[in-house]
């Protein structure tokens, strides 16, 4: 929980390896072109109530065996994301 609230890295980056079209389902579409560096705001994701109930509350029980299945994949990123994390 400490790493969720105070992540060691404020953002992570990835290099797009192919053109990728994003569509929000509400009419907004755009393409991330191959070779573009994309930044993900870790702190913003970790504190987004869309993914974390009561994100400002320090609650280590979020990560208990009983609750860890509630963590949305790709939303807990204290060390980044990928096959080596």
CORVENDA-V155124 format. One line per field, one symbol per residue. ss: DSSP state (@ for helix, = for strand, . for the rest). psi: psi as a letter, one per 30 degrees, with the letter a starting at -180 (. if undefined). burial: b if it has 24 or more other C-alpha atoms within 12 Angstrom, else e. A space follows every 10 residues. Layout:
ss: ???
psi: ???
burial: ???
This chain:
ss: .@@@@..... =====....= ===.....== ==....==== =@@@@@.... .........@ @@@....@@@ .......... .....
psi: eefeeikfkf lllkkkflkk kkjffgfjkl kjkkfkkkkk jeeeefgjfe ejkiffkjif ffglefffff kkkgfjhfga kafg.
burial: beebbeeeee ebeeeeeeee eeeeeeeeee eeeeeeeeee ebbbbbbeee ebeeeeeeee ebeeeeeeee eeeebbbbeb eeeee
